[in-house]
């Protein structure tokens, strides 16, 4: 059986397995509770703004009524996804706090600010019972997240899993020109708080849904400014955004490695402090919904294989359920290679959680427009058997329907299998702690005699920001290191065509000679791999090898990011577990040395280059 047939057979099995949740709640139908009245006016507008009935589902073609809880119309002046309605972040926040005031099932938390001082929030939605147990649940999840606290005891872990409920973290609008998520998440929060259908109650009673409706707050407000200008000048071309956030644009979603932006650090700290199991990031680019977390190979080589199974389970179930609703253009697999750890959602993947991402079809605003697709976008493939239409009238409401329907089907599946995913959360954490003996390496060492101590400290602080534990050796220690064999001599130009090709870098790295020893001085820093977040440290400090003969030839994003090389810092990968027995102490960020500031008062010099000669012209005025 060739590779493609084997892949299709495997994915078919996954779809069948993923479509059958473990819980008996699997028999709950996705439909409204007939005993609960609907908001007739709001429901009428939903259907008016949805351009075709098959662009909606039984989960979102109505809105339940509440005598106490306001709908998004209270802030928007119309329904979520209405044409011409694009709220500022402050308006989104105002609505979420109205929900909190009106419903005991909603709590709003401030999680930090942006570079320009705007607030970021997280909105927790669950039953009153679960929200009343957040602190004790967090304490249990903390033990599952760090199995060392329970002595790696599987029986104790099972007890904690049985008593706990998961946290599913949804984030929206990190890319400012992808404008639909805030209104979709406003309405989703309302549905989760108000809807009494068995389908939604299953979600609300078995998990906490945590929502950051706007990640790039600075850019969101700029984008709304631009859209409002467009509404006031409908016959003029839109001005484009030069930057979204503070001197950053699309690559704000490539910051999960370096943590240079406040938005990244705020989301990371929220995820790790809540001990959440998922980050699910919402994007807009392709028709009509692409669950791209499944993606294509190669997968990131440092994540736990349990995670790659979870991607398949959740993603293909999502496709299956929405296909049953008759919604076209829902697919997975595609051409996203799931290799780089730089994406916001990948924070979860490298911290023993589950990374998830949707691409839906946005219009970069709230206009309803005729959309014509390229042949590649509407072609039928083995992974897209119900493709989007070649041409369709597309609205912001259509987009919101797809976003909410996909999220609700995923949340329902996750809530039905919440104990499975909590146990996996524990197992991934445990396997991270056991990494030195099962997978390797044992540690990464930053030599204490590195001449670039400032660069070294900056990289160590980045690792600490990722939640990694850093230790400092209090005495010299010696470990065995594997030495690399020199690659075979390059064949001469006249060599026979049948000559054995030179080994790939990966083969060269794996072929080792007799080990040698190396002594590291006291003061060397050690990043142990027997800790819960060992995978993010391993992913950032190791070397990456994108095989030139890999079936995936089109690289989606970065292929390499080795942080030691980028920072010009010595980093030694150590497989000898004796490194873990070295005398060492835990260090905090404040005890790491800081880079010495440059002397900006030195005399300014101008270099004039002419042909092959350089002339230096001194100036006496110091740089201010």
N, C-alpha and C positions, 0 to 999 in steps of 0.2 A: 504494500500500500504506500503510495507516495505521500510526501509531506502534507500537501494540501488536502488530500482525501482523509488522512489521519486527523488533521486539524478540524475539518468539518465534522467528522464523526465524534470527536471529543467534545466539540462545542454543542452538538446536538444533545449529547448526554447531559451536559451542564445545564442546558435550557430545560430539559425535562426535569432534572433534579431540582433546579432553582425554582421551578413553577409550583413546587409542592412544599409549602412551608410546614414546619414541624407541628405547630400548634393547631388545635381543632378550630381556632379562629379563622383558619383558611377558608372555611365555608361561609364566612360573612360576605355578603354581597356589597359591591361598591355602589351604594345608592343612598339617597337621603332617607331620613326617618319620616315616614308618612304622618306621624303624630306631631312633628314639629313644624310649625308654620314657616313659610318662606317669606323673604322680603320681596314682595311682588314687583315693586318698581325697580329694585336693583337687579333682580333676576331678568326682567324684561330688557334692561340695558345690556346685560351680559350677552344675551342672545342677539340683540341688535348689532353690537359691535363685533361679534364673531362672524366672520365673513362666510363660513360654510359650517354646517352642523358637524361634519366630521373633523373639524378643527377644535372640537370640544369633547368632553367626556362626562359620564354620569357623576363624577366627583366635583366638577366645576361648572356645570350648566345651571346652577341655582345658587342662592345664598340663603342660609337659614336666618330667620328673624330672631331678634332678641329685644325685649322691652328695655333693657338696661345698657347693653354694650353697643357703642357706636360702630358703624361700618366705616370703611375708608372714605365714603362720600362726605363724612363730617369734616374732613380736611381737604379732600380733593375737589369737592363740589360736584363730583360725578363718580362713577364706579372705577375701580382699578382697571387700568388698560384702556381707558377712554381716550379717544383722539384729542390731541392738543393738551393733555394733562401730564406734565412731568414735574413731580414735586422736588423741591430742595430737600437736602438732608434734614434740616431743622423741621420741615413739615412732616417728614417721615417719623422723626423722633417724637414730635408732638402727638402724632396719632398713636404710636406705641405706648406713650405714657397715658393717653386717654384710655387705652385698653387696660393698662395696669390699674388705673383708678377704678374702672368699672367692673373688672373681673378678678376674682381671687386665683384664677388660673394663669395669670400673666405677671411676670416680674421683669423690671428693666434695670440693667446694670451699666454703669459707665466703666469702660475698659481702657481709657486713656485718651490722648489727644493726638492730633496730626502735627506736622511740621509748622502749620500755620495757625495752630491753636484751636482747631475745630474738634468737637467731641466725637468719639466713637462709642457705640453702645452694643450691648448684647441683650437680647430679649429671650427670657426663658418661658416656655409655654408647656404646661402639663396639668394634670389633675391637682386639685387642692391638696390631696393626700401626699402626692409625690413632692410638690413644692415645699410642703411642711417638713420633709425629711431630707432636704438637700445636704445639710451639714453632715449628718450621720452617713448618708450615702457616699458623700465625697471621702469620708474617712475610710470606708470600705474599699472604694475604688483606688484610693492611694495605696492600699496594701496589695491589691491586684497589680497595680502599676509598678510596684517595687517588691517582688516576691522575697527579697532578702528579709523583709520585715516579718514574714511568717515562716522563715527558715525553709523556703521553697517547698512548703508542705501542700501537696495537691489536695488532700482532704480538707484542709482549712480553706483553700481556694474555692473548692466546691461549695462550702458553706457560705462563703462571702458572695459568690455568684448567685446562689439561691436567694439571698436577702437583698440583692442590689438591683438597680435599674440603670440602663445606659444613658449616655448623653450624646445626642446627635447634633453636631454644630454645622449650621448652614451660613455661608457668607455670600454676599452679592456685590456686584458693581465695583470690582477692583479695577476694571477697565472702563473709563468714564464714558466712552462712546457707545458702550453696551448698556443701554439705558433702562431695560425692562424690569430688572430684578426688584428694585425697591417697591413698586406697586404690587408685584406678585407676592412679595413677602409680607406686605401689609395685609393683604387679603388672606394669605395663608395663616397668619397669626390669628386673625379673626375666626377663621374656620376651625382651627384647632381649639380655640377657647370656647366657641359657641355651639358648634355642630354636635347634635346628640345622636347621630347615626351610629350604629354599631361599628362601622368601619373606622370612623374618626375616634370614637371612644376607645377602641383597641389601641390606637396610637397614644392617646392622651393618658391612658391608665398604665402604660407599660414602659414609658420612656420620657425623657425631657428633651424637647426640641429647643435648641439654642440658636438664635438668629442674630447675625450682624447684617442688617439690611443694606448698609453702605460701608464698604471698606475704604475706598479712595474718596474720602469726604471732600477734600479740597477740589479734586477734579470733578466730582459730581456737581458741585455748585457752579463751577465754570461751565460745565456742559449744559446745565439748565439755563444759564445766562445766554449761551449761544442759541439754544432752542427757542427761548422766548424772543430773541432778536429775529429768528427765522419767522416766528408767528407774526411778528409786527412788520416783517418785510418779506411777504410770501413770494414775491417775484424776483427776489435777489438770491444769489448764491450764498450758501452758508459760509461763514468764516470757520476755518478749522482750528482746533486747539493745538497750540505748539507744545504745551506741557499740560499734563493732567494734574499731578500733584506738584510738589515743590521741586521744580527742575527734574521731573521724571515723567515718563509717559508709559508706553506699553510694557516696558521692562520692570515696572513695579511688581509684575508677576514672575520675576526671575530673581527675587531677593531672599528666598528662603535659605540660601546658602550663607550669604554674608550678613544678613539682618541689618542692612544699612538704613532702612526706613522704619519710622515709628509704626506705620500700619502693619508691617510684618511682625514686629516685636509685640504689638498689642494682640494680634491674633494668636501668635505662638504662646504668649503668656496666658491668654484665656484658655486655649486648648489644654495646656499642661496643668494649669491650676484647677480647672474643672475636672481633670482626669477624664476628658472626653474620649469617645471611641472613634469618632468620625469627624473629618472636615470635608464638607461638600460645597465646592465653590461653583458659582453660577456665572456662565459666560454666554456670549452671543456671537455667532459667526456663520453657521451653516444651517440649511433647512433639514428637517424642522426641529429635531432633537437628536443630538449625537452624544451618547454616553461614552465619552472617549477615554475613561479611566482604563477600560479593558485594553484598548489600543492594540498595537502590533508589537512584535518583538524588535529589538531585544528589550526585556524589562530591566529595570535597575538591578544591578547584580548584588546589592547589599541589603535589600529588603527581605523580610522573612517570606519563604514560600507560602506560608499560611495566608499571607496578605494577597498574593496573586490568585489564590483560590477564591478568596472573598470578593475580589474584583469581578471574577467570572460569575459567581453565584448571584450577587446583587444586580450586576449590570444586565445579564441576560434575562433575569426575572423581570426587570424594568421593561425591556424591549417586549417580552412576551405579553405582559399585562396590557401595555398600551396598544399593542397590535390587536388584542382582543376587543379593545374599545373601538377599533376601526380608524384609529388616528394614523394617517400616512406619515412617512418620512422619519420614523423612529428607528435608530440603528446603533450598533456598537462596532467594535473592532476598528475599522477605518485605517488611518495612516499615522495616528499618534503613537510614538514609540515608547512612552512611559519609561524613559531612560534617565533624564536629567532630574536631580532632586531640587531644582531651583524654584519650582512652582509653589504658590501659597498652599494649595491643597496637599502638597507632598510633605508638609510639616507633619501631618498625621502618619504618613507612610514610614517616615524615618523615626517616629516616636511611638511605635507599636500600636498605632491606630489604623484606620482605613481612610485612604484618600479617595475622594470622589469628585467628578467634574462633569457638568453638562455644558454643551454648546447648543443654544437654541437660535432661532431666527429673529434677529432684531432689525429694526429700521433706523437705528441711530437717532431715535426720537419717537414721538408718539403720533406721527402721521400714518394714515392708511394709504398704502401705495400698491400699485401693480408690480409684482416681482417676476422677472423672467430668469430662469436658471440656465446654466450651462449644461451640456449633455453629461458631463462628469457628475454633476450634482443630482441629476434625476435618473441616472442609469440604475438598472436592476443588477445587484450583485448577490453573491451567496450570503453576505452579512446584511444586506439591505433588500429584503424581498418585497417590502411594501414601500417603494421609494416616494419621495415628494413629487408634486405635480410640476410639469415643465413651466407652467405659468399659473399664478394665483394672485388674487387680491389679498394682501396681507396686512394685518392690523396688530397694534400693540396688545390688544385683547387676545388675539390668537396666541401670541407669544406667551402671555401670562397664563392662558389655559394650559399650554404645554408644560410650562415650568411647574405650575402647581400640581397638575395631574401626575407628572413624573415624580415629584417629591412625595406626594401622598402615597403613591404605590410603593415607593421605596421605604417610606416610614412604616407603612403597614407590614411589609415583608420583614423589616428589621425588628419591629415590635413583636411579631409572631415568633421570631427566632432570637429574641434578646439574650437568652441564657447562652445560646451557642456563641454569639459574638462576644459576650462578656468572658466566656471561658477562653475563647481565642485571644482576647486582649491579655488575659493572664498568661497564656502559653507563649505568646510572642515576647512578653516581658521576661518570662523565665528563660526562654531560649536566648534572649539577649545577654542575660547574666551568665549563662552557660557557654557563651561564645568561645572563650579561650580553649576549652577542652573539646568542644564539638566541631567548631568551624575555624577558629583562629581569626586574627592573631590574638596574642595574649595582651599586647599593649602597644601603644605608640610612645616613643620617648623623644622629648625635646632636649637635646644635650645642654647641660649647664654652661658649657664653654662656647656656645654659639656666639659669635661676635655681634649678631644683630638682635640684642635682647629686647629692644623696643618692638621690632617686627614680631618677635616670638610672643611677647606679651599680648599684642593685638590679636594674634591668631588664637591664643589661649582664651582671651576674653570672648571671642566669637563662639568658641566651643562652650564656654560657660553660659553664654546667652542661649545656646541650644539646649541647656539643661544638663550638660556633661559635667561629670565630676573630675576635677584636676587634683593631682597630688604632686608634692615635691619631695625628692629623695633627700633624706637627712644624712646619708653616708654614701660613699661610692659603692657601686654594685656592678657585677659582671654578668653578662648573658651570652648565650650562644646565638650567632646570627648565621643565616643561610647565605652562602655566597653564590653569585650568579656565574654560570659558565659563560665564557666568551662565545659569541655567535660564530657559527662556522664561517670559514673564509668565503667571500663572495665569488661565485663562479666567474671565470674569465669570459670575455665576450664571445670566444670561440667554443664555449662549452656546448656539449650536446643538448638538444632540446629536451631530452629525457632526463637531464640531470635533476637531482633532488633540489627543490627550491629552498631558499634561505628560510630559516625558522621565523615565524611571526614574533613580534615583541612578547606576546603572551607566552609562547613556547620558550623563549629565551629566559623569561622571568621564572618560569616554573622549573626549568632544568637547573639543578643545583649541584654544586660540588660539596666537598666536605665542609662542615660548619666551622666557622672561626669564632673567636670570642672577642668581646669588646667591653671595656670598662667605661662606665659613665660616671662623671664626677658628682659629688654631692651638689644639690641645687638644681639637678636636672628635673624636668617636669615629666610626669608620667600620666598618660591617659589610659586608664585600665579598661579592658574590654569586658570585665565581669561586673558591669553596671547596666541598669535598665536602658539607658540611651546610648549604648555602645554602637548601635547601627549608624546613627548620624555621624559619630566621630569616624567610624570606619569608612563611611561613604565619602567624607570630605577629605580625609588624609591619605587614602589609598590611591593607587594609580588606576586610571580607567583605560580599558582596551576595547575600542570599537572595532570588531573584527572586519577587515576589508571584504571578506567573503560572506558576510552576514546576509541573509535573505532580504533584510530591510536595507536598501541602498540609499534611500532618501532620508537624510538625517533631519529630524523635526527641529531639534534644538542643539544645545551644547553636547559635545561628545566627551569633553574632559574638563576637569575643574580642580585638579589636585592642589589643595590649599597651601601645602608646604612650598611647592614650587612657585605658586603665584605670589606668596609672601616673601620669597627668598629666605626661607627659614629651614633649618635642618630638622627633619622629622624622620625617625627611624622606626620602621615596622618590625616588631619583635614577636616571634612565634614561641620563644622559649618561656614557658609558664613560670620559670624561676623568677622572672621579672616581677611577678606579683608578690614575691616574698621579700623584696627589697625594703629596707627601712624607709618609710615615707610618711608624710603628713598631708592631710587635706588642706587645700588653700582656697581662699575666696578671691573674688575679683579685686578687692581693695588691696590685697597683699601682692598683687602682680606689679612689676615695675612698669612705669609709663615711659613712652617715647619722649626723649628730651626735645623741647620745642626749639625750632630753628631761631637763630639770632637775626631777627629781621632788621636790626639797627646797623648791620654791617654796611659798608660802602657799596652802593649800587654800581654795577659794571655793565657796560654795553659792549657786545662783541659785534664787530663789523666784518663780514666775510666777503672777500673779494678774490675771485679766482682761487688759488691754493693758499693764499695768505690770510691770516686773521690779525686784526688790530684791536687791542683792548683800549677802550676809552673810559677812564675813571670819572666818576661824578662825586662831588663832595656832599650833596644833599642826601641825607639818609632816607630810606623808605619809611613812610609813615605807618 
